[in-house]
Every structure is written in C-alpha cells, then in structure tokens.
C-alpha cells in the first residue's frame, strides 16, 4: 500500500507561509512525483513546485477539505485513500494510516462535511469513508476510517472494450447535501443515492440513463443548483441535465459536442475528461484528451442553454484535469502525457483562456488550489 520509506523530494528554496498554493497529483507508476505542493505567484498565476512526496502510489485525484486537510486516492488494484495535513502548506504531512477504499482503482474523491466519497473504476463501485478525530482528543481531523458504506453498480454499455461492466468514474454530493450522484462510464448512467451524513450511508434512489455508448465520466453543478452537466468520454459530448433536489431526480436534456465540426475523418479520437464551471456560472471548460484542447462553453443566465464557443490548445498533451481559480480569471490544466501543468489567463467576459506558462510535472493527473 505505502512503501516503508518515504521518498520525499524538496525542490527549490521553500515558500513563504502566506499566499495561495496548488497541489498536483501524478502517476508514480509512470514516473510522476506523487503529491506535489507549489506556490502560486499572485500577479501572474505562475506555479513553482517546492516539495513532493511519493508516499502514496498513483495519487490520481485530490481534494481539499475546509478543515485544512488534503485527501488523495491511490489508483491501484486494491485502492486506498490517504490524508495530508496542510498546517505547513508547502509540505503536506501524512495524517493517520491510509484507509482501504472498498473498491478497485479509485479514480475520484469528493468531500462532504464528515466523509470522503470515492468512485472506483475497475470494480464499478462507490464508497463513503468517514473522517477521524485526533485519537489524543485534540479537536482536529486526522485521516480516514474504513468505509461506512460501499455500493456496487450494475450494468454495461454498447462499447465492448470500455463498457463490459460498470465503471464508476465520479461521485459527489448535490448542493442540498441530501443526495449523492455517481457517474458510471460503463453503465451509461448516473446513479442517485439518498445520503445520510450522520451514518455515512448511501440508499439507492434513482437511475438516469444516458445515450448508449456515450460513456459518462464527470459531473458538475451550475452555481444555481438546478442544472448539472455530464461529460461523456466516449462520444465527446456534454449533456445538460435538470436537477430536482426535492425528488432527487436527474433528467437529461440537450446534448452538445465539445469538438468543433470538421469535414471528413480528420477529427482525432477524443476522450473528454474534466468539466469545470466559472464561479459566476457564465462559462464552463472541458479538457479534451486526444484533441488536446480546452473546449470553451458559454452558458445562459439560468444555466440551461449551453453552446460551444471555441477550443484552444491545452498547453501540452492529454489534459486529464483542470481547475479554475476562485476569481474565475485563471485556469490550470494537468497534462498527463506531456508531463506539465499549464496555466492560462481567462477573459472573464468571453471565457477564452490564453496560455501564460507551465511547469514540469511528470504524469500529472490532477491539480487543485487552496
């Protein structure tokens, strides 16, 4: 699970204690550094990596809780999740013992007030892991406990190579905190669960079927809370869905392509990954792996109408993840195959990002801001 030695690397001279930080996850099995901490230059948005640790194998997805802890999944056959203290923001420090996640190859982690939710690609399951308090009685959090619930998905899709069975790829709580939605690439479905925050349990509630062979991968909610957007990996689309928090029902609506129209067969095979939405809800961006671009989507005032405005080069190859700054004026992209994290200045009026720089990050899979 975790090697007996902690092969940690200090890079650079260290950073001042204040200011924004970025944390990067990468595939250690492909030469990545594991979990890296970087400073963010306030004026330019430039990243400088200061520290990295490969204590966790293949930390492909990260999330930061408001209680000041960084959580990472280990995308490995016997999956687990680990926690890091950010008391020193430049040197994430392990908290407690990594916890088995309850499934194989976890690809996504999201956080509720008291739990971590994980999606497992290979086993096609989702789980809930509670946060633990300091065993010495201090009022602080210190890692993860074993799962309080594991839900196994069922189903298959039209693609015999990618959809022979369920492949949960993302899981998150809805804005009301009452429901958990799990996106399954293999089953062409989004599964909704009634969520019990106190007990950490998931009760199956509703299944939303999407286009056969589409391969849904990720989901994001509009700031208004009434609309959600599902990115499909196998057909390069985004489906706009109405979300009803009273009934816990997701209803698919219009679907748009995240690729520009081309003549003939010149379009490369493409596998969209992450979708993020601007804080003001006016724009969204999708990472296109294969096309190696960022799709810029325009949203209307309600969030119901979506259009593809343009695509821009991602600043590398195979953009696996992206995140937007709290002000909505910068975008960061983790380019897995080119081994870098690129940053872009965003025109907040048009939503169009302009490349501003990049930093080396071998096998980068995720970038988050704190």
Long-range contacts (C-beta under 8 A, 24 or more apart in sequence): 1-57, 1-74, 1-78, 1-80, 1-98, 1-100, 2-55, 2-56, 2-57, 2-82, 2-98, 3-54, 3-55, 3-57, 6-53, 6-54, 6-55, 6-94, 7-53, 7-54, 7-55, 8-51, 8-52, 8-53, 8-54, 8-55, 9-33, 9-51, 9-52, 9-53, 10-50, 10-51, 11-49, 11-50, 11-51, 11-52, 12-48, 12-49, 12-50, 13-50, 14-50, 14-90, 15-39, 15-48, 15-50, 15-89, 15-90, 17-88, 17-89, 17-90, 20-369, 20-370, 21-86, 21-89, 21-90, 21-369, 21-370, 22-47, 22-332, 22-341, 22-367, 22-368, 22-369, 22-370, 23-62, 23-64, 23-70, 23-92, 23-367, 23-368, 23-369, 23-370, 24-49, 24-62, 24-334, 24-341, 24-361, 24-364, 24-366, 24-367, 25-59, 25-60, 25-61, 25-62, 25-72, 25-334, 25-364, 25-365, 25-366, 25-367, 26-59, 26-361, 26-362, 26-363, 26-364, 26-365, 27-58, 27-60, 27-75, 27-336, 27-363, 27-365, 28-54, 28-56, 28-57, 28-58, 28-59, 28-363, 29-57, 29-58, 30-362, 30-363, 31-339, 31-362, 31-363, 32-58, 32-361, 32-362, 32-363, 32-364, 32-365, 33-361, 33-362, 34-59, 35-59, 35-62, 35-70, 35-72, 35-84, 35-92, 36-361, 37-89, 37-90, 37-91, 37-92, 38-341, 38-359, 39-90, 40-369, 44-356, 44-357, 45-325, 45-330, 45-332, 45-343, 45-345, 45-356, 45-357, 46-343, 46-356, 46-357, 46-359, 47-332, 47-341, 47-343, 47-357, 47-359, 48-359, 49-359, 49-360, 49-361, 50-90, 51-90, 51-91, 51-92, 53-92, 55-82, 55-94, 56-82, 56-98, 59-365, 59-366, 60-107, 60-365, 60-366, 61-106, 61-107, 61-108, 61-109, 61-321, 61-365, 61-366, 62-109, 62-366, 62-368, 63-109, 63-110, 63-111, 63-116, 63-368, 64-111, 64-368, 64-370, 65-111, 65-131, 65-141, 67-131, 67-140, 67-141, 69-95, 69-131, 69-141, 70-370, 71-109, 71-111, 71-116, 71-144, 72-109, 73-101, 73-106, 73-107, 73-108, 73-109, 73-118, 74-98, 74-101, 74-106, 75-105, 75-106, 75-107, 75-121, 76-105, 77-104, 77-105, 77-122, 78-104, 79-103, 79-104, 79-105, 79-106, 79-118, 79-120, 80-106, 81-106, 81-109, 81-116, 81-118, 81-129, 81-144, 82-143, 82-144, 83-131, 83-141, 83-142, 83-143, 83-144, 85-142, 86-370, 89-370, 95-141, 95-142, 95-143, 96-132, 96-142, 96-143, 96-144, 97-143, 98-144, 99-129, 99-143, 99-144, 99-145, 99-146, 99-147, 100-146, 100-147, 101-127, 101-129, 101-147, 102-127, 102-129, 102-146, 102-147, 102-150, 103-127, 103-150, 103-168, 107-168, 107-169, 107-170, 108-168, 108-169, 108-170, 108-171, 108-218, 110-170, 110-171, 110-172, 110-173, 112-173, 112-177, 112-195, 112-197, 113-177, 113-197, 114-197, 114-200, 115-148, 115-197, 115-200, 116-144, 117-171, 117-172, 117-173, 117-180, 118-171, 119-168, 119-169, 119-170, 119-171, 119-182, 119-183, 120-168, 121-167, 121-168, 121-169, 121-185, 122-167, 123-152, 123-168, 124-152, 124-153, 124-154, 124-165, 124-166, 124-167, 124-168, 124-184, 124-186, 124-187, 125-150, 125-151, 125-152, 125-153, 125-166, 125-168, 126-150, 126-151, 126-153, 126-168, 126-171, 126-180, 126-182, 126-191, 126-193, 126-202, 127-151, 128-200, 128-201, 128-202, 129-200, 130-200, 148-199, 148-200, 148-201, 149-200, 149-201, 149-202, 151-182, 151-191, 151-193, 151-202, 151-204, 153-182, 153-184, 153-186, 153-187, 153-189, 153-191, 154-187, 155-184, 155-186, 155-187, 155-188, 155-189, 156-186, 156-187, 157-185, 157-186, 157-187, 157-188, 157-212, 157-213, 157-215, 158-188, 158-212, 158-213, 159-213, 159-215, 159-234, 162-186, 162-215, 162-234, 163-187, 163-188, 163-213, 163-215, 163-234, 169-216, 169-217, 169-218, 169-233, 170-217, 170-218, 170-219, 172-219, 174-221, 174-225, 174-243, 174-245, 174-248, 175-221, 175-225, 175-245, 176-225, 176-245, 178-245, 178-248, 179-205, 179-245, 179-248, 181-219, 181-228, 181-250, 183-216, 183-217, 183-218, 183-219, 183-230, 184-216, 185-215, 185-216, 185-217, 185-233, 185-234, 186-215, 188-212, 188-213, 188-214, 188-215, 188-216, 189-216, 190-216, 190-219, 190-230, 190-241, 190-250, 192-248, 192-249, 192-250, 194-248, 205-248, 206-248, 206-249, 206-250, 208-241, 208-249, 208-250, 208-251, 208-252, 209-252, 210-239, 210-252, 211-235, 211-237, 211-239, 211-255, 214-239, 217-272, 217-273, 218-273, 218-274, 218-275, 219-275, 220-275, 220-276, 220-277, 220-284, 221-277, 222-277, 222-281, 222-299, 222-303, 223-277, 223-279, 223-280, 223-281, 223-303, 224-281, 224-302, 224-303, 226-302, 226-303, 227-302, 227-303, 227-304, 229-275, 229-277, 229-284, 229-306, 231-258, 231-272, 231-273, 231-274, 231-275, 231-286, 232-272, 233-271, 233-272, 233-273, 234-271, 236-270, 236-271, 236-272, 236-288, 236-291, 237-272, 238-272, 238-275, 238-284, 238-286, 238-297, 238-306, 240-303, 240-304, 240-305, 240-306, 242-304, 253-304, 254-305, 254-306, 256-297, 256-306, 256-307, 256-308, 257-308, 258-286, 258-288, 258-295, 258-297, 258-308, 258-311, 259-288, 259-291, 259-295, 259-308, 259-311, 260-308, 260-310, 260-311, 267-291, 273-319, 273-320, 273-321, 274-320, 274-321, 274-322, 276-322, 276-323, 276-324, 276-331, 277-324, 278-324, 278-328, 278-346, 278-348, 278-351, 279-324, 279-326, 279-327, 279-328, 280-328, 280-348, 282-348, 282-351, 283-351, 284-351, 285-322, 285-324, 285-331, 285-351, 285-353, 287-314, 287-319, 287-320, 287-321, 287-322, 287-333, 288-314, 288-319, 289-318, 289-319, 289-320, 289-336, 290-318, 292-316, 292-317, 292-318, 292-319, 293-319, 294-319, 294-322, 294-331, 294-333, 294-344, 294-353, 296-350, 296-351, 296-352, 296-353, 297-351, 298-351, 309-350, 309-351, 309-352, 310-352, 312-344, 312-352, 312-353, 312-354, 312-355, 313-355, 314-342, 315-340, 315-342, 315-343, 315-344, 315-355, 315-358, 316-340, 316-342, 316-358, 320-364, 320-365, 320-366, 321-364, 321-365, 321-366, 321-367, 322-367, 323-367, 323-368, 323-369, 325-369, 326-369, 330-356, 332-367, 332-369, 333-367, 334-361, 334-364, 334-365, 334-366, 334-367, 335-364, 336-363, 336-364, 336-365, 339-363, 339-364, 340-364, 341-367
